Amino acid sequence: MFEEIKQILVEQLTLDPEKITPEAKLEADLGVNSLELAELAFNCEEKYGVVFKDEDLHTLITVGDIVEYIEKNKK
C-alpha cells in the first residue's frame, strides 16, 4: 500500500521519490498544501473506495498516516 501511495504522490505532485517515506511529513517535508492533500484524498477515494471525512484530513500528518487511514477504512 505504501508503494502505491508513494507512486500517486510522485505522479500527482511530481515529488522526489527519494523523499517519500512513511515518516515523511506531508506539509513540512514534502511541501504538500491543503488543496493538494484534498486532491490526493479524492484520488485515493476513487482508487480504493475509501471516504476521507473532511474533519479527518487535518489528522493526516505523514505519508504513513494516509496509508493507515486507507487500510482502516477500505471497503
PDB file of N, CA, C and O in Angstrom, chain B, residues numbered from 101:
ATOM      1  N   MET B 101       0.832  -1.200   0.000  1.00  0.00           N
ATOM      2  CA  MET B 101       0.000   0.000   0.000  1.00  0.00           C
ATOM      3  C   MET B 101       0.873   1.260   0.000  1.00  0.00           C
ATOM      4  O   MET B 101       0.578   2.215  -0.719  1.00  0.00           O
ATOM      5  N   PHE B 102       1.944   1.269   0.800  1.00  0.00           N
ATOM      6  CA  PHE B 102       2.811   2.448   0.845  1.00  0.00           C
ATOM      7  C   PHE B 102       3.363   2.770  -0.546  1.00  0.00           C
ATOM      8  O   PHE B 102       3.365   3.927  -0.966  1.00  0.00           O
ATOM      9  N   GLU B 103       3.829   1.748  -1.250  1.00  0.00           N
ATOM     10  CA  GLU B 103       4.418   1.978  -2.575  1.00  0.00           C
ATOM     11  C   GLU B 103       3.394   2.570  -3.540  1.00  0.00           C
ATOM     12  O   GLU B 103       3.741   3.395  -4.385  1.00  0.00           O
ATOM     13  N   GLU B 104       2.141   2.154  -3.419  1.00  0.00           N
ATOM     14  CA  GLU B 104       1.086   2.697  -4.279  1.00  0.00           C
ATOM     15  C   GLU B 104       0.835   4.166  -3.974  1.00  0.00           C
ATOM     16  O   GLU B 104       0.696   4.977  -4.888  1.00  0.00           O
ATOM     17  N   ILE B 105       0.777   4.510  -2.691  1.00  0.00           N
ATOM     18  CA  ILE B 105       0.572   5.905  -2.283  1.00  0.00           C
ATOM     19  C   ILE B 105       1.773   6.741  -2.715  1.00  0.00           C
ATOM     20  O   ILE B 105       1.616   7.868  -3.185  1.00  0.00           O
ATOM     21  N   LYS B 106       2.955   6.193  -2.557  1.00  0.00           N
ATOM     22  CA  LYS B 106       4.172   6.888  -2.976  1.00  0.00           C
ATOM     23  C   LYS B 106       4.100   7.209  -4.471  1.00  0.00           C
ATOM     24  O   LYS B 106       4.431   8.318  -4.889  1.00  0.00           O
ATOM     25  N   GLN B 107       3.668   6.238  -5.267  1.00  0.00           N
ATOM     26  CA  GLN B 107       3.565   6.443  -6.713  1.00  0.00           C
ATOM     27  C   GLN B 107       2.550   7.534  -7.042  1.00  0.00           C
ATOM     28  O   GLN B 107       2.782   8.341  -7.942  1.00  0.00           O
ATOM     29  N   ILE B 108       1.440   7.566  -6.331  1.00  0.00           N
ATOM     30  CA  ILE B 108       0.427   8.612  -6.551  1.00  0.00           C
ATOM     31  C   ILE B 108       1.038   9.980  -6.244  1.00  0.00           C
ATOM     32  O   ILE B 108       0.832  10.932  -6.996  1.00  0.00           O
ATOM     33  N   LEU B 109       1.784  10.083  -5.148  1.00  0.00           N
ATOM     34  CA  LEU B 109       2.415  11.354  -4.781  1.00  0.00           C
ATOM     35  C   LEU B 109       3.423  11.798  -5.840  1.00  0.00           C
ATOM     36  O   LEU B 109       3.495  12.978  -6.182  1.00  0.00           O
ATOM     37  N   VAL B 110       4.191  10.854  -6.349  1.00  0.00           N
ATOM     38  CA  VAL B 110       5.187  11.175  -7.375  1.00  0.00           C
ATOM     39  C   VAL B 110       4.492  11.657  -8.653  1.00  0.00           C
ATOM     40  O   VAL B 110       4.891  12.661  -9.243  1.00  0.00           O
ATOM     41  N   GLU B 111       3.457  10.939  -9.069  1.00  0.00           N
ATOM     42  CA  GLU B 111       2.766  11.278 -10.312  1.00  0.00           C
ATOM     43  C   GLU B 111       1.928  12.541 -10.186  1.00  0.00           C
ATOM     44  O   GLU B 111       1.960  13.402 -11.065  1.00  0.00           O
ATOM     45  N   GLN B 112       1.177  12.653  -9.093  1.00  0.00           N
ATOM     46  CA  GLN B 112       0.244  13.762  -8.928  1.00  0.00           C
ATOM     47  C   GLN B 112       0.951  15.061  -8.588  1.00  0.00           C
ATOM     48  O   GLN B 112       0.590  16.119  -9.104  1.00  0.00           O
ATOM     49  N   LEU B 113       1.955  14.992  -7.723  1.00  0.00           N
ATOM     50  CA  LEU B 113       2.582  16.215  -7.223  1.00  0.00           C
ATOM     51  C   LEU B 113       4.026  16.381  -7.678  1.00  0.00           C
ATOM     52  O   LEU B 113       4.720  17.301  -7.246  1.00  0.00           O
ATOM     53  N   THR B 114       4.469  15.493  -8.545  1.00  0.00           N
ATOM     54  CA  THR B 114       5.851  15.483  -9.041  1.00  0.00           C
ATOM     55  C   THR B 114       6.867  15.640  -7.905  1.00  0.00           C
ATOM     56  O   THR B 114       7.781  16.462  -7.978  1.00  0.00           O
ATOM     57  N   LEU B 115       6.688  14.843  -6.868  1.00  0.00           N
ATOM     58  CA  LEU B 115       7.603  14.857  -5.736  1.00  0.00           C
ATOM     59  C   LEU B 115       8.767  13.910  -5.992  1.00  0.00           C
ATOM     60  O   LEU B 115       8.663  12.965  -6.774  1.00  0.00           O
ATOM     61  N   ASP B 116       9.870  14.185  -5.319  1.00  0.00           N
ATOM     62  CA  ASP B 116      11.059  13.343  -5.410  1.00  0.00           C
ATOM     63  C   ASP B 116      10.798  12.039  -4.666  1.00  0.00           C
ATOM     64  O   ASP B 116      10.566  12.064  -3.457  1.00  0.00           O
ATOM     65  N   PRO B 117      10.829  10.889  -5.363  1.00  0.00           N
ATOM     66  CA  PRO B 117      10.532   9.610  -4.701  1.00  0.00           C
ATOM     67  C   PRO B 117      11.483   9.302  -3.545  1.00  0.00           C
ATOM     68  O   PRO B 117      11.116   8.578  -2.620  1.00  0.00           O
ATOM     69  N   GLU B 118      12.693   9.841  -3.592  1.00  0.00           N
ATOM     70  CA  GLU B 118      13.670   9.604  -2.526  1.00  0.00           C
ATOM     71  C   GLU B 118      13.222  10.220  -1.197  1.00  0.00           C
ATOM     72  O   GLU B 118      13.599   9.740  -0.128  1.00  0.00           O
ATOM     73  N   LYS B 119      12.423  11.276  -1.268  1.00  0.00           N
ATOM     74  CA  LYS B 119      11.978  11.980  -0.055  1.00  0.00           C
ATOM     75  C   LYS B 119      10.728  11.364   0.564  1.00  0.00           C
ATOM     76  O   LYS B 119      10.379  11.676   1.702  1.00  0.00           O
ATOM     77  N   ILE B 120      10.059  10.497  -0.176  1.00  0.00           N
ATOM     78  CA  ILE B 120       8.788   9.942   0.297  1.00  0.00           C
ATOM     79  C   ILE B 120       9.046   8.667   1.095  1.00  0.00           C
ATOM     80  O   ILE B 120       9.401   7.624   0.546  1.00  0.00           O
ATOM     81  N   THR B 121       8.858   8.788   2.400  1.00  0.00           N
ATOM     82  CA  THR B 121       8.968   7.655   3.314  1.00  0.00           C
ATOM     83  C   THR B 121       7.693   7.628   4.146  1.00  0.00           C
ATOM     84  O   THR B 121       6.954   8.612   4.163  1.00  0.00           O
ATOM     85  N   PRO B 122       7.417   6.520   4.839  1.00  0.00           N
ATOM     86  CA  PRO B 122       6.218   6.509   5.697  1.00  0.00           C
ATOM     87  C   PRO B 122       6.251   7.606   6.768  1.00  0.00           C
ATOM     88  O   PRO B 122       5.204   8.083   7.205  1.00  0.00           O
ATOM     89  N   GLU B 123       7.461   8.003   7.187  1.00  0.00           N
ATOM     90  CA  GLU B 123       7.592   9.007   8.248  1.00  0.00           C
ATOM     91  C   GLU B 123       7.604  10.440   7.715  1.00  0.00           C
ATOM     92  O   GLU B 123       7.541  11.388   8.498  1.00  0.00           O
ATOM     93  N   ALA B 124       7.684  10.608   6.395  1.00  0.00           N
ATOM     94  CA  ALA B 124       7.762  11.951   5.805  1.00  0.00           C
ATOM     95  C   ALA B 124       6.493  12.733   6.103  1.00  0.00           C
ATOM     96  O   ALA B 124       5.382  12.259   5.866  1.00  0.00           O
ATOM     97  N   LYS B 125       6.677  13.934   6.622  1.00  0.00           N
ATOM     98  CA  LYS B 125       5.537  14.811   6.918  1.00  0.00           C
ATOM     99  C   LYS B 125       5.086  15.466   5.623  1.00  0.00           C
ATOM    100  O   LYS B 125       5.888  16.041   4.887  1.00  0.00           O
ATOM    101  N   LEU B 126       3.796  15.370   5.361  1.00  0.00           N
ATOM    102  CA  LEU B 126       3.243  15.851   4.097  1.00  0.00           C
ATOM    103  C   LEU B 126       3.562  17.322   3.861  1.00  0.00           C
ATOM    104  O   LEU B 126       4.060  17.685   2.795  1.00  0.00           O
ATOM    105  N   GLU B 127       3.281  18.165   4.840  1.00  0.00           N
ATOM    106  CA  GLU B 127       3.483  19.600   4.656  1.00  0.00           C
ATOM    107  C   GLU B 127       4.935  20.003   4.902  1.00  0.00           C
ATOM    108  O   GLU B 127       5.551  20.651   4.055  1.00  0.00           O
ATOM    109  N   ALA B 128       5.477  19.628   6.043  1.00  0.00           N
ATOM    110  CA  ALA B 128       6.813  20.082   6.424  1.00  0.00           C
ATOM    111  C   ALA B 128       7.919  19.505   5.553  1.00  0.00           C
ATOM    112  O   ALA B 128       8.832  20.232   5.163  1.00  0.00           O
ATOM    113  N   ASP B 129       7.858  18.215   5.240  1.00  0.00           N
ATOM    114  CA  ASP B 129       8.932  17.561   4.489  1.00  0.00           C
ATOM    115  C   ASP B 129       8.707  17.556   2.984  1.00  0.00           C
ATOM    116  O   ASP B 129       9.659  17.659   2.210  1.00  0.00           O
ATOM    117  N   LEU B 130       7.443  17.436   2.566  1.00  0.00           N
ATOM    118  CA  LEU B 130       7.147  17.273   1.148  1.00  0.00           C
ATOM    119  C   LEU B 130       6.514  18.504   0.509  1.00  0.00           C
ATOM    120  O   LEU B 130       6.398  18.575  -0.714  1.00  0.00           O
ATOM    121  N   GLY B 131       6.102  19.481   1.330  1.00  0.00           N
ATOM    122  CA  GLY B 131       5.528  20.712   0.802  1.00  0.00           C
ATOM    123  C   GLY B 131       4.120  20.570   0.253  1.00  0.00           C
ATOM    124  O   GLY B 131       3.697  21.360  -0.591  1.00  0.00           O
ATOM    125  N   VAL B 132       3.391  19.567   0.728  1.00  0.00           N
ATOM    126  CA  VAL B 132       2.014  19.344   0.270  1.00  0.00           C
ATOM    127  C   VAL B 132       1.096  20.351   0.966  1.00  0.00           C
ATOM    128  O   VAL B 132       1.064  20.423   2.194  1.00  0.00           O
ATOM    129  N   ASN B 133       0.355  21.123   0.180  1.00  0.00           N
ATOM    130  CA  ASN B 133      -0.579  22.080   0.783  1.00  0.00           C
ATOM    131  C   ASN B 133      -1.968  21.448   0.926  1.00  0.00           C
ATOM    132  O   ASN B 133      -2.190  20.314   0.500  1.00  0.00           O
ATOM    133  N   SER B 134      -2.886  22.185   1.522  1.00  0.00           N
ATOM    134  CA  SER B 134      -4.210  21.615   1.819  1.00  0.00           C
ATOM    135  C   SER B 134      -4.987  21.262   0.546  1.00  0.00           C
ATOM    136  O   SER B 134      -5.722  20.275   0.525  1.00  0.00           O
ATOM    137  N   LEU B 135      -4.829  22.050  -0.497  1.00  0.00           N
ATOM    138  CA  LEU B 135      -5.519  21.754  -1.757  1.00  0.00           C
ATOM    139  C   LEU B 135      -4.968  20.467  -2.368  1.00  0.00           C
ATOM    140  O   LEU B 135      -5.729  19.631  -2.854  1.00  0.00           O
ATOM    141  N   GLU B 136      -3.652  20.313  -2.341  1.00  0.00           N
ATOM    142  CA  GLU B 136      -3.035  19.094  -2.867  1.00  0.00           C
ATOM    143  C   GLU B 136      -3.426  17.872  -2.042  1.00  0.00           C
ATOM    144  O   GLU B 136      -3.621  16.786  -2.588  1.00  0.00           O
ATOM    145  N   LEU B 137      -3.539  18.051  -0.724  1.00  0.00           N
ATOM    146  CA  LEU B 137      -3.967  16.949   0.134  1.00  0.00           C
ATOM    147  C   LEU B 137      -5.400  16.539  -0.200  1.00  0.00           C
ATOM    148  O   LEU B 137      -5.712  15.349  -0.251  1.00  0.00           O
ATOM    149  N   ALA B 138      -6.262  17.515  -0.425  1.00  0.00           N
ATOM    150  CA  ALA B 138      -7.651  17.216  -0.793  1.00  0.00           C
ATOM    151  C   ALA B 138      -7.697  16.471  -2.124  1.00  0.00           C
ATOM    152  O   ALA B 138      -8.481  15.535  -2.286  1.00  0.00           O
ATOM    153  N   GLU B 139      -6.860  16.882  -3.075  1.00  0.00           N
ATOM    154  CA  GLU B 139      -6.805  16.206  -4.377  1.00  0.00           C
ATOM    155  C   GLU B 139      -6.287  14.777  -4.221  1.00  0.00           C
ATOM    156  O   GLU B 139      -6.792  13.852  -4.856  1.00  0.00           O
ATOM    157  N   LEU B 140      -5.280  14.610  -3.374  1.00  0.00           N
ATOM    158  CA  LEU B 140      -4.747  13.276  -3.099  1.00  0.00           C
ATOM    159  C   LEU B 140      -5.825  12.385  -2.482  1.00  0.00           C
ATOM    160  O   LEU B 140      -5.985  11.229  -2.872  1.00  0.00           O
ATOM    161  N   ALA B 141      -6.562  12.937  -1.516  1.00  0.00           N
ATOM    162  CA  ALA B 141      -7.633  12.185  -0.871  1.00  0.00           C
ATOM    163  C   ALA B 141      -8.690  11.772  -1.895  1.00  0.00           C
ATOM    164  O   ALA B 141      -9.178  10.642  -1.868  1.00  0.00           O
ATOM    165  N   PHE B 142      -9.039  12.686  -2.794  1.00  0.00           N
ATOM    166  CA  PHE B 142     -10.031  12.383  -3.836  1.00  0.00           C
ATOM    167  C   PHE B 142      -9.551  11.236  -4.716  1.00  0.00           C
ATOM    168  O   PHE B 142     -10.313  10.316  -5.014  1.00  0.00           O
ATOM    169  N   ASN B 143      -8.289  11.289  -5.130  1.00  0.00           N
ATOM    170  CA  ASN B 143      -7.744  10.223  -5.975  1.00  0.00           C
ATOM    171  C   ASN B 143      -7.734   8.886  -5.241  1.00  0.00           C
ATOM    172  O   ASN B 143      -8.017   7.848  -5.839  1.00  0.00           O
ATOM    173  N   CYS B 144      -7.412   8.904  -3.958  1.00  0.00           N
ATOM    174  CA  CYS B 144      -7.407   7.667  -3.165  1.00  0.00           C
ATOM    175  C   CYS B 144      -8.825   7.144  -2.965  1.00  0.00           C
ATOM    176  O   CYS B 144      -9.046   5.933  -2.938  1.00  0.00           O
ATOM    177  N   GLU B 145      -9.788   8.058  -2.825  1.00  0.00           N
ATOM    178  CA  GLU B 145     -11.185   7.629  -2.704  1.00  0.00           C
ATOM    179  C   GLU B 145     -11.613   6.864  -3.948  1.00  0.00           C
ATOM    180  O   GLU B 145     -12.254   5.817  -3.861  1.00  0.00           O
ATOM    181  N   GLU B 146     -11.247   7.408  -5.115  1.00  0.00           N
ATOM    182  CA  GLU B 146     -11.620   6.747  -6.365  1.00  0.00           C
ATOM    183  C   GLU B 146     -10.916   5.405  -6.517  1.00  0.00           C
ATOM    184  O   GLU B 146     -11.528   4.427  -6.946  1.00  0.00           O
ATOM    185  N   LYS B 147      -9.644   5.353  -6.172  1.00  0.00           N
ATOM    186  CA  LYS B 147      -8.851   4.140  -6.391  1.00  0.00           C
ATOM    187  C   LYS B 147      -9.163   3.045  -5.379  1.00  0.00           C
ATOM    188  O   LYS B 147      -9.217   1.868  -5.738  1.00  0.00           O
ATOM    189  N   TYR B 148      -9.371   3.421  -4.108  1.00  0.00           N
ATOM    190  CA  TYR B 148      -9.506   2.419  -3.039  1.00  0.00           C
ATOM    191  C   TYR B 148     -10.904   2.307  -2.448  1.00  0.00           C
ATOM    192  O   TYR B 148     -11.139   1.452  -1.594  1.00  0.00           O
ATOM    193  N   GLY B 149     -11.836   3.148  -2.881  1.00  0.00           N
ATOM    194  CA  GLY B 149     -13.188   3.086  -2.350  1.00  0.00           C
ATOM    195  C   GLY B 149     -13.274   3.542  -0.897  1.00  0.00           C
ATOM    196  O   GLY B 149     -14.135   3.092  -0.141  1.00  0.00           O
ATOM    197  N   VAL B 150     -12.378   4.432  -0.526  1.00  0.00           N
ATOM    198  CA  VAL B 150     -12.336   4.967   0.841  1.00  0.00           C
ATOM    199  C   VAL B 150     -12.941   6.359   0.828  1.00  0.00           C
ATOM    200  O   VAL B 150     -12.762   7.106  -0.134  1.00  0.00           O
ATOM    201  N   VAL B 151     -13.653   6.711   1.883  1.00  0.00           N
ATOM    202  CA  VAL B 151     -14.182   8.064   2.003  1.00  0.00           C
ATOM    203  C   VAL B 151     -13.380   8.788   3.086  1.00  0.00           C
ATOM    204  O   VAL B 151     -13.371   8.384   4.249  1.00  0.00           O
ATOM    205  N   PHE B 152     -12.713   9.860   2.680  1.00  0.00           N
ATOM    206  CA  PHE B 152     -11.992  10.701   3.637  1.00  0.00           C
ATOM    207  C   PHE B 152     -12.959  11.758   4.154  1.00  0.00           C
ATOM    208  O   PHE B 152     -13.465  12.575   3.385  1.00  0.00           O
ATOM    209  N   LYS B 153     -13.210  11.741   5.438  1.00  0.00           N
ATOM    210  CA  LYS B 153     -14.077  12.760   6.035  1.00  0.00           C
ATOM    211  C   LYS B 153     -13.270  14.060   6.135  1.00  0.00           C
ATOM    212  O   LYS B 153     -12.078  14.048   6.443  1.00  0.00           O
ATOM    213  N   ASP B 154     -13.949  15.177   5.866  1.00  0.00           N
ATOM    214  CA  ASP B 154     -13.269  16.475   5.904  1.00  0.00           C
ATOM    215  C   ASP B 154     -12.563  16.708   7.233  1.00  0.00           C
ATOM    216  O   ASP B 154     -11.453  17.239   7.274  1.00  0.00           O
ATOM    217  N   GLU B 155     -13.215  16.306   8.314  1.00  0.00           N
ATOM    218  CA  GLU B 155     -12.630  16.533   9.638  1.00  0.00           C
ATOM    219  C   GLU B 155     -11.418  15.637   9.905  1.00  0.00           C
ATOM    220  O   GLU B 155     -10.644  15.900  10.825  1.00  0.00           O
ATOM    221  N   ASP B 156     -11.251  14.587   9.107  1.00  0.00           N
ATOM    222  CA  ASP B 156     -10.106  13.688   9.279  1.00  0.00           C
ATOM    223  C   ASP B 156      -8.875  14.133   8.481  1.00  0.00           C
ATOM    224  O   ASP B 156      -7.752  13.747   8.803  1.00  0.00           O
ATOM    225  N   LEU B 157      -9.089  14.944   7.442  1.00  0.00           N
ATOM    226  CA  LEU B 157      -7.962  15.332   6.588  1.00  0.00           C
ATOM    227  C   LEU B 157      -6.849  16.018   7.381  1.00  0.00           C
ATOM    228  O   LEU B 157      -5.670  15.781   7.117  1.00  0.00           O
ATOM    229  N   HIS B 158      -7.205  16.862   8.346  1.00  0.00           N
ATOM    230  CA  HIS B 158      -6.174  17.575   9.108  1.00  0.00           C
ATOM    231  C   HIS B 158      -5.384  16.654  10.047  1.00  0.00           C
ATOM    232  O   HIS B 158      -4.352  17.056  10.584  1.00  0.00           O
ATOM    233  N   THR B 159      -5.864  15.428  10.244  1.00  0.00           N
ATOM    234  CA  THR B 159      -5.146  14.487  11.118  1.00  0.00           C
ATOM    235  C   THR B 159      -4.092  13.697  10.340  1.00  0.00           C
ATOM    236  O   THR B 159      -3.299  12.965  10.932  1.00  0.00           O
ATOM    237  N   LEU B 160      -4.085  13.846   9.028  1.00  0.00           N
ATOM    238  CA  LEU B 160      -3.126  13.126   8.190  1.00  0.00           C
ATOM    239  C   LEU B 160      -1.850  13.959   8.087  1.00  0.00           C
ATOM    240  O   LEU B 160      -1.754  14.878   7.273  1.00  0.00           O
ATOM    241  N   ILE B 161      -0.878  13.620   8.924  1.00  0.00           N
ATOM    242  CA  ILE B 161       0.354  14.400   9.009  1.00  0.00           C
ATOM    243  C   ILE B 161       1.462  13.792   8.155  1.00  0.00           C
ATOM    244  O   ILE B 161       2.217  14.514   7.505  1.00  0.00           O
ATOM    245  N   THR B 162       1.557  12.468   8.158  1.00  0.00           N
ATOM    246  CA  THR B 162       2.634  11.792   7.430  1.00  0.00           C
ATOM    247  C   THR B 162       2.065  10.925   6.300  1.00  0.00           C
ATOM    248  O   THR B 162       0.863  10.673   6.232  1.00  0.00           O
ATOM    249  N   VAL B 163       2.953  10.484   5.431  1.00  0.00           N
ATOM    250  CA  VAL B 163       2.547   9.564   4.368  1.00  0.00           C
ATOM    251  C   VAL B 163       1.988   8.290   5.002  1.00  0.00           C
ATOM    252  O   VAL B 163       1.004   7.731   4.518  1.00  0.00           O
ATOM    253  N   GLY B 164       2.613   7.839   6.073  1.00  0.00           N
ATOM    254  CA  GLY B 164       2.147   6.652   6.785  1.00  0.00           C
ATOM    255  C   GLY B 164       0.730   6.807   7.319  1.00  0.00           C
ATOM    256  O   GLY B 164      -0.027   5.838   7.368  1.00  0.00           O
ATOM    257  N   ASP B 165       0.367   8.036   7.724  1.00  0.00           N
ATOM    258  CA  ASP B 165      -0.999   8.289   8.205  1.00  0.00           C
ATOM    259  C   ASP B 165      -2.019   8.027   7.096  1.00  0.00           C
ATOM    260  O   ASP B 165      -3.096   7.489   7.355  1.00  0.00           O
ATOM    261  N   ILE B 166      -1.684   8.403   5.873  1.00  0.00           N
ATOM    262  CA  ILE B 166      -2.589   8.171   4.741  1.00  0.00           C
ATOM    263  C   ILE B 166      -2.754   6.673   4.507  1.00  0.00           C
ATOM    264  O   ILE B 166      -3.867   6.177   4.333  1.00  0.00           O
ATOM    265  N   VAL B 167      -1.629   5.963   4.507  1.00  0.00           N
ATOM    266  CA  VAL B 167      -1.665   4.509   4.302  1.00  0.00           C
ATOM    267  C   VAL B 167      -2.528   3.856   5.380  1.00  0.00           C
ATOM    268  O   VAL B 167      -3.381   3.021   5.079  1.00  0.00           O
ATOM    269  N   GLU B 168      -2.304   4.239   6.628  1.00  0.00           N
ATOM    270  CA  GLU B 168      -3.053   3.668   7.745  1.00  0.00           C
ATOM    271  C   GLU B 168      -4.545   3.977   7.626  1.00  0.00           C
ATOM    272  O   GLU B 168      -5.380   3.106   7.867  1.00  0.00           O
ATOM    273  N   TYR B 169      -4.881   5.203   7.258  1.00  0.00           N
ATOM    274  CA  TYR B 169      -6.278   5.607   7.115  1.00  0.00           C
ATOM    275  C   TYR B 169      -6.972   4.766   6.046  1.00  0.00           C
ATOM    276  O   TYR B 169      -8.092   4.295   6.245  1.00  0.00           O
ATOM    277  N   ILE B 170      -6.301   4.583   4.915  1.00  0.00           N
ATOM    278  CA  ILE B 170      -6.884   3.803   3.827  1.00  0.00           C
ATOM    279  C   ILE B 170      -7.069   2.342   4.262  1.00  0.00           C
ATOM    280  O   ILE B 170      -8.118   1.744   4.023  1.00  0.00           O
ATOM    281  N   GLU B 171      -6.050   1.784   4.894  1.00  0.00           N
ATOM    282  CA  GLU B 171      -6.155   0.383   5.327  1.00  0.00           C
ATOM    283  C   GLU B 171      -7.270   0.175   6.331  1.00  0.00           C
ATOM    284  O   GLU B 171      -7.936  -0.860   6.302  1.00  0.00           O
ATOM    285  N   LYS B 172      -7.491   1.137   7.223  1.00  0.00           N
ATOM    286  CA  LYS B 172      -8.563   1.028   8.223  1.00  0.00           C
ATOM    287  C   LYS B 172      -9.945   1.180   7.617  1.00  0.00           C
ATOM    288  O   LYS B 172     -10.902   0.556   8.074  1.00  0.00           O
ATOM    289  N   ASN B 173     -10.050   2.013   6.582  1.00  0.00           N
ATOM    290  CA  ASN B 173     -11.362   2.394   6.065  1.00  0.00           C
ATOM    291  C   ASN B 173     -11.692   1.810   4.706  1.00  0.00           C
ATOM    292  O   ASN B 173     -12.748   2.112   4.150  1.00  0.00           O
ATOM    293  N   LYS B 174     -10.827   0.992   4.163  1.00  0.00           N
ATOM    294  CA  LYS B 174     -11.060   0.422   2.830  1.00  0.00           C
ATOM    295  C   LYS B 174     -12.248  -0.525   2.874  1.00  0.00           C
ATOM    296  O   LYS B 174     -12.410  -1.302   3.815  1.00  0.00           O
ATOM    297  N   LYS B 175     -13.073  -0.445   1.843  1.00  0.00           N
ATOM    298  CA  LYS B 175     -14.268  -1.279   1.783  1.00  0.00           C
ATOM    299  C   LYS B 175     -13.932  -2.654   1.263  1.00  0.00           C
ATOM    300  O   LYS B 175     -14.817  -3.502   1.143  1.00  0.00           O
TER     301      LYS B 175
END
